[in-house]
Amino acid sequence: MYVCLCNPFTDKDVQKALEAPEIRNTPAQIYKACAGTGPNCGSCLCTVKSMIVDHQSALGVQKIIEELPVLSESETIAAE
């Protein structure tokens, strides 16, 4: 879907920018990475910010999952 119509870019462009380690995850930086310029009317910045929050939340969940200890089968049975 299109996120911005003034300087057209899509949600896929935002996701790609969010995954780039060299880009800071601020609405202005993500916008510039996607459009090559600054915002025009700015009405899309709420959507960009929401996508950043969703991305950061997903990263947080992934980090928690990665840090959870993996129980062996015997530990799982003992816990039951």
KEBA-181890 format. One record per residue (C-alpha): chain; x, y, z. Coordinates in pm, whole numbers. Layout:
# residues N
<ch->A X->X Y->Y Z->Z>
...
This chain:
# residues 80
<ch->A X->0 Y->0 Z->0>
<ch->A X->110 Y->356 Z->-55>
<ch->A X->224 Y->530 Z->262>
<ch->A X->288 Y->868 Z->100>
<ch->A X->133 Y->1017 Z->-211>
<ch->A X->325 Y->1347 Z->-216>
<ch->A X->655 Y->1165 Z->-269>
<ch->A X->523 Y->817 Z->-353>
<ch->A X->656 Y->525 Z->-151>
<ch->A X->499 Y->211 Z->-12>
<ch->A X->491 Y->11 Z->310>
<ch->A X->744 Y->-226 Z->151>
<ch->A X->983 Y->67 Z->107>
<ch->A X->939 Y->153 Z->476>
<ch->A X->1003 Y->-209 Z->582>
<ch->A X->1320 Y->-217 Z->371>
<ch->A X->1442 Y->107 Z->531>
<ch->A X->1361 Y->-25 Z->880>
<ch->A X->1579 Y->-328 Z->817>
<ch->A X->1876 Y->-122 Z->696>
<ch->A X->2126 Y->-91 Z->984>
<ch->A X->2264 Y->241 Z->861>
<ch->A X->1928 Y->420 Z->887>
<ch->A X->1812 Y->555 Z->1223>
<ch->A X->1455 Y->457 Z->1298>
<ch->A X->1302 Y->803 Z->1322>
<ch->A X->1010 Y->912 Z->1103>
<ch->A X->1224 Y->1177 Z->932>
<ch->A X->1512 Y->936 Z->858>
<ch->A X->1280 Y->661 Z->733>
<ch->A X->1091 Y->912 Z->517>
<ch->A X->1414 Y->1044 Z->365>
<ch->A X->1538 Y->690 Z->298>
<ch->A X->1214 Y->607 Z->117>
<ch->A X->1146 Y->932 Z->-69>
<ch->A X->1493 Y->1080 Z->-105>
<ch->A X->1368 Y->1407 Z->40>
<ch->A X->1187 Y->1545 Z->342>
<ch->A X->811 Y->1529 Z->398>
<ch->A X->581 Y->1754 Z->201>
<ch->A X->245 Y->1780 Z->379>
<ch->A X->344 Y->1540 Z->660>
<ch->A X->12 Y->1357 Z->681>
<ch->A X->188 Y->1023 Z->629>
<ch->A X->429 Y->1063 Z->921>
<ch->A X->180 Y->908 Z->1166>
<ch->A X->172 Y->596 Z->950>
<ch->A X->552 Y->591 Z->929>
<ch->A X->577 Y->631 Z->1308>
<ch->A X->325 Y->350 Z->1362>
<ch->A X->527 Y->123 Z->1133>
<ch->A X->843 Y->205 Z->1331>
<ch->A X->669 Y->117 Z->1660>
<ch->A X->539 Y->-211 Z->1514>
<ch->A X->886 Y->-296 Z->1385>
<ch->A X->1052 Y->-221 Z->1719>
<ch->A X->789 Y->-425 Z->1904>
<ch->A X->849 Y->-720 Z->1674>
<ch->A X->1224 Y->-691 Z->1733>
<ch->A X->1164 Y->-688 Z->2109>
<ch->A X->954 Y->-1004 Z->2093>
<ch->A X->1212 Y->-1173 Z->1871>
<ch->A X->1490 Y->-1082 Z->2117>
<ch->A X->1291 Y->-1227 Z->2408>
<ch->A X->1230 Y->-1549 Z->2214>
<ch->A X->1600 Y->-1578 Z->2126>
<ch->A X->1703 Y->-1529 Z->2490>
<ch->A X->1461 Y->-1788 Z->2633>
<ch->A X->1637 Y->-2104 Z->2742>
<ch->A X->1551 Y->-2412 Z->2542>
<ch->A X->1426 Y->-2688 Z->2769>
<ch->A X->1532 Y->-3043 Z->2702>
<ch->A X->1264 Y->-3309 Z->2674>
<ch->A X->1337 Y->-3435 Z->3028>
<ch->A X->1305 Y->-3081 Z->3169>
<ch->A X->975 Y->-3036 Z->2988>
<ch->A X->837 Y->-3363 Z->3125>
<ch->A X->958 Y->-3279 Z->3478>
<ch->A X->786 Y->-2940 Z->3458>
<ch->A X->453 Y->-3106 Z->3383>
